[in-house]
Amino acid sequence: MERRLLVLYGSQTGTAQDVAERVGREAQRRRFACRVVAMDEYEIATLINERLVVLVAATTGQGDEPDNMKTFWRFLLRKNLPSDSLSQMSFAVLGLGDSSYQKFNFVAKRLHRRLLQLGATAIQNVGLADDQHDLGPDAVVDPWLSTLWEIVLQSYPLPPGLEIISSDVLYPCFDIDKTLMVQSAMNCFCLTVS
């Protein structure tokens, strides 16, 4: 079974991108080949080939999607898309919002609903992180990610002889959409592709 994860993000101010990169680093620590890509930079026609996707989406203004998500979103909303077009895909959506706005995490909720309408399978409830929480968005992000990894590792267990790379070990940062994790039997390293 191929252990590949795609992390897509829609970010206006960079917070969703930061969280998406964190998801990517945590995936690499769990020995997944992982890509982290802004939604509008991803070739959406290939979404039908993805098996495991985490989407991190911010809500801006009065319930609007971020600028780097608009094209992706318009494509997903097309009425001519078959209701089973994403039936091979398992996904999880993490929203970043501010509960002082009426349409709190509106984008993440709509994205979650639309992916279900297109036949994708949610592996976890949509996460609704709140900037207004006393502990900030991490009050939701941290436990949501812990649950995500428990669920993912049940379906995609670590390869025999490999363990999760400790968070004490320094790990390379992402060069967005260009860094893939490559693993051999004993070692784990990153490869930059052009």
Backbone torsions as a table, in degrees:
resi	resn	phi	psi	omega
1	MET	NA	127.7	-179.4
2	GLU	-74.2	130.0	-178.4
3	ARG	-102.2	81.9	-176.2
4	ARG	-125.1	136.7	-179.9
5	LEU	-132.7	134.5	174.1
6	LEU	-108.0	130.6	175.5
7	VAL	-115.4	118.0	178.2
8	LEU	-110.3	144.0	178.9
9	TYR	-138.1	149.1	170.6
10	GLY	-121.1	114.6	-172.0
11	SER	-135.6	134.5	177.1
12	GLN	-97.6	-43.2	-175.2
13	THR	-108.9	-4.4	179.2
14	GLY	106.4	-12.4	-178.5
15	THR	-66.5	-45.4	179.2
16	ALA	-64.5	-35.1	176.2
17	GLN	-64.0	-43.9	178.5
18	ASP	-59.6	-43.3	179.5
19	VAL	-66.4	-41.2	178.7
20	ALA	-61.5	-41.3	177.9
21	GLU	-65.1	-36.0	175.6
22	ARG	-62.7	-44.9	177.6
23	VAL	-58.4	-43.0	179.3
24	GLY	-61.9	-44.0	178.4
25	ARG	-63.8	-42.0	179.1
26	GLU	-65.3	-35.3	176.6
27	ALA	-64.6	-43.5	179.3
28	GLN	-63.5	-37.9	177.3
29	ARG	-62.6	-26.1	178.2
30	ARG	-95.2	15.6	171.8
31	ARG	69.7	31.4	174.0
32	PHE	-93.6	141.3	164.5
33	ALA	-73.4	127.9	-169.9
34	CYS	-139.9	141.2	171.8
35	ARG	-122.7	141.1	175.2
36	VAL	-119.3	120.2	-171.7
37	VAL	-140.3	138.1	170.7
38	ALA	-62.9	140.5	-174.9
39	MET	-54.3	-43.5	-178.0
40	ASP	-75.5	-10.9	176.1
41	GLU	-93.9	-8.4	-179.5
42	TYR	-86.2	138.1	177.2
43	GLU	-75.9	94.3	-168.5
44	ILE	-62.2	-26.4	179.0
45	ALA	-62.0	-20.9	-179.8
46	THR	-88.9	-1.2	179.8
47	LEU	-58.9	-29.4	179.7
48	ILE	-64.8	-16.1	179.9
49	ASN	-94.2	-7.0	-176.7
50	GLU	-83.6	142.1	179.9
51	ARG	-103.1	-33.6	-175.1
52	LEU	-138.8	118.5	-174.6
53	VAL	-135.8	133.9	170.1
54	VAL	-112.4	129.2	-179.8
55	LEU	-116.1	126.8	179.0
56	VAL	-113.7	118.7	-173.8
57	ALA	-132.1	128.3	173.9
58	ALA	-89.2	154.3	171.1
59	THR	-110.0	131.6	-178.8
60	THR	-116.6	160.1	175.4
61	GLY	51.5	-128.0	-177.5
62	GLN	-102.7	55.2	177.2
63	GLY	91.9	20.6	-177.7
64	ASP	-91.1	153.3	175.1
65	GLU	-80.6	153.6	178.2
66	PRO	-64.0	158.1	-178.6
67	ASP	-58.5	-36.7	-176.9
68	ASN	-85.0	20.7	177.5
69	MET	-127.2	-8.8	-170.7
70	LYS	-61.1	-44.8	-179.4
71	THR	-67.3	-44.7	177.1
72	PHE	-55.9	-47.1	-177.3
73	TRP	-65.5	-43.9	178.5
74	ARG	-59.2	-40.8	178.9
75	PHE	-62.8	-47.0	-179.0
76	LEU	-62.0	-28.3	-177.8
77	LEU	-83.3	-4.3	-179.9
78	ARG	-57.5	132.9	-176.6
79	LYS	-72.7	-20.5	-176.9
80	ASN	-87.0	3.8	177.4
81	LEU	-73.4	130.6	179.2
82	PRO	-63.2	145.9	-177.3
83	SER	-68.8	-9.4	177.7
84	ASP	-114.2	15.5	-173.5
85	SER	-63.9	-25.0	179.1
86	LEU	-114.8	26.9	-173.9
87	SER	-64.9	-18.9	179.0
88	GLN	-87.4	-6.0	-171.3
89	MET	-99.4	133.5	169.2
90	SER	-104.4	142.1	-173.8
91	PHE	-147.9	163.8	171.8
92	ALA	-142.9	138.6	179.9
93	VAL	-115.9	131.0	175.1
94	LEU	-118.0	119.9	-179.6
95	GLY	-101.1	145.7	174.8
96	LEU	-120.3	121.6	-176.9
97	GLY	-149.9	-169.8	-176.6
98	ASP	-137.4	113.4	-174.3
99	SER	-69.5	-4.3	175.2
100	SER	-77.6	-9.2	175.9
101	TYR	-97.7	146.2	-177.6
102	GLN	-61.0	-39.3	-177.3
103	LYS	-98.7	58.2	-179.1
104	PHE	-58.1	122.8	177.9
105	ASN	52.7	33.0	-177.4
106	PHE	-59.8	-41.1	-177.4
107	VAL	-63.8	-46.0	-179.5
108	ALA	-63.1	-41.8	179.6
109	LYS	-63.1	-44.2	179.6
110	ARG	-66.9	-41.1	179.6
111	LEU	-62.0	-46.6	177.8
112	HIS	-56.1	-49.5	-179.6
113	ARG	-61.0	-43.6	-177.5
114	ARG	-67.0	-39.8	177.8
115	LEU	-63.0	-38.6	175.3
116	LEU	-62.9	-41.6	178.9
117	GLN	-61.8	-27.9	-179.8
118	LEU	-91.8	10.6	171.9
119	GLY	93.8	-1.2	179.2
120	ALA	-71.0	157.6	-178.6
121	THR	-108.3	121.9	176.9
122	ALA	-77.7	128.9	178.5
123	ILE	-96.1	-6.8	-178.6
124	GLN	-159.3	152.8	175.9
125	ASN	-62.9	151.3	177.9
126	VAL	-61.7	133.2	177.3
127	GLY	-87.1	133.4	-176.8
128	LEU	-120.5	80.9	-178.9
129	ALA	-73.2	143.8	-173.2
130	ASP	-125.7	120.3	177.4
131	ASP	-62.5	-23.8	-177.2
132	GLN	-84.0	-10.7	-180.0
133	HIS	-61.8	146.6	-179.9
134	ASP	-54.2	-33.7	-179.7
135	LEU	-97.6	5.7	-179.2
136	GLY	75.8	-169.9	-177.9
137	PRO	-59.4	-28.4	-177.7
138	ASP	-61.6	-20.6	177.1
139	ALA	-60.5	-27.6	176.1
140	VAL	-102.1	-41.4	-174.9
141	VAL	-58.6	-48.3	-175.8
142	ASP	-59.0	-54.4	179.6
143	PRO	-67.9	-31.5	178.5
144	TRP	-63.2	-44.2	178.7
145	LEU	-66.5	-39.2	177.4
146	SER	-58.5	-45.3	178.3
147	THR	-65.7	-41.4	179.2
148	LEU	-56.5	-48.5	-176.7
149	TRP	-67.2	-34.6	175.1
150	GLU	-59.8	-46.5	-178.7
151	ILE	-66.0	-47.5	-176.9
152	VAL	-62.7	-42.6	-178.1
153	LEU	-69.5	-18.9	173.3
154	GLN	-69.5	-39.6	-179.6
155	SER	-85.6	-30.0	-177.9
156	TYR	-127.4	74.0	-177.9
157	PRO	-64.0	156.9	176.8
158	LEU	-60.2	143.7	176.0
159	PRO	-60.8	149.7	179.7
160	PRO	-54.3	136.0	177.2
161	GLY	84.7	-3.6	179.9
162	LEU	-111.7	148.2	177.8
163	GLU	-122.5	166.3	173.4
164	ILE	-64.5	135.3	177.9
165	ILE	-74.2	126.5	-176.2
166	SER	-59.4	147.0	176.4
167	SER	-70.4	-10.8	175.4
168	ASP	-74.6	-20.2	-179.3
169	VAL	-84.3	126.0	177.5
170	LEU	-65.0	138.2	-176.9
171	TYR	-127.4	144.3	-177.8
172	PRO	-62.5	149.6	174.4
173	CYS	-81.2	163.6	178.0
174	PHE	-79.4	140.7	161.0
175	ASP	-101.3	98.9	-166.1
176	ILE	-42.2	127.6	176.0
177	ASP	65.0	12.5	178.4
178	LYS	-126.5	-5.5	-176.3
179	THR	-109.4	125.1	176.0
180	LEU	-120.7	144.1	176.0
181	MET	-86.8	134.1	176.8
182	VAL	-117.8	135.1	-178.9
183	GLN	-128.4	142.1	171.9
184	SER	-111.4	-174.6	-176.7
185	ALA	-59.6	-36.8	-174.5
186	MET	-116.0	-23.7	-171.9
187	ASN	-118.7	159.2	179.6
188	CYS	-134.0	126.6	179.4
189	PHE	-147.9	166.1	-178.9
190	CYS	-104.0	146.7	179.5
191	LEU	-125.2	126.0	177.4
192	THR	-92.9	126.7	-179.7
193	VAL	-111.1	148.0	178.6
194	SER	-113.5	NA	NA
